């Protein structure tokens, strides 16, 4: 199996809505996604390789960092945070 990575609709022009990556840290899973969809990387990570503050990562519906380990069958979601007032 693999880790399912869900891409938000706002980034759909850079990668399909769902892709798979090998297990490992969230950082490693995303790095594999970026190999196949390189234009996505600069929309998710800043120049210091940190997730942009307007995006959130969820692993199995729990907030995740880049160092959390994703296992076979896990679902990693990139979510565009909403602002409002």
TADA-V241462 format. One record per backbone hydrogen bond with DSSP energy under -0.5 kcal/mol. CO is the residue of the C=O (numbers start at 1). NH is the residue of the N-H. E is the energy in kcal/mol with one decimal. If there is no record, write none. Layout:
# TADA-V241462
CO|NH|E + CO|NH|E
This chain:
# TADA-V241462
2|73|-2.3 + 3|5|-0.5 + 3|21|-2.4 + 4|6|-0.6 + 4|76|-3.3 + 5|7|-0.5 + 5|19|-2.6 + 6|78|-2.3 + 8|11|-1.8 + 9|12|-1.8 + 11|14|-2.1 + 11|15|-0.8 + 17|7|-2.6 + 19|5|-3.6 + 21|3|-3.3 + 24|70|-3.9 + 25|29|-2.5 + 26|30|-2.7 + 27|31|-2.3 + 28|32|-1.8 + 29|33|-1.9 + 30|34|-2.8 + 31|35|-1.3 + 32|36|-1.1 + 33|37|-1.7 + 37|40|-1.7 + 37|41|-0.6 + 38|41|-0.8 + 38|42|-0.6 + 40|43|-1.5 + 40|44|-0.9 + 41|44|-1.2 + 41|45|-3.1 + 44|52|-2.3 + 46|49|-2.0 + 50|46|-3.0 + 52|55|-2.0 + 54|81|-2.9 + 56|79|-3.1 + 57|64|-2.7 + 58|60|-0.6 + 58|77|-3.2 + 59|62|-1.3 + 62|59|-3.1 + 65|68|-1.1 + 66|27|-2.7 + 68|26|-2.3 + 70|24|-2.3 + 71|74|-2.4 + 74|4|-2.4 + 74|76|-0.5 + 75|60|-3.1 + 75|77|-0.5 + 76|6|-3.1 + 77|58|-2.4 + 77|79|-0.6 + 79|56|-3.0 + 79|81|-0.6
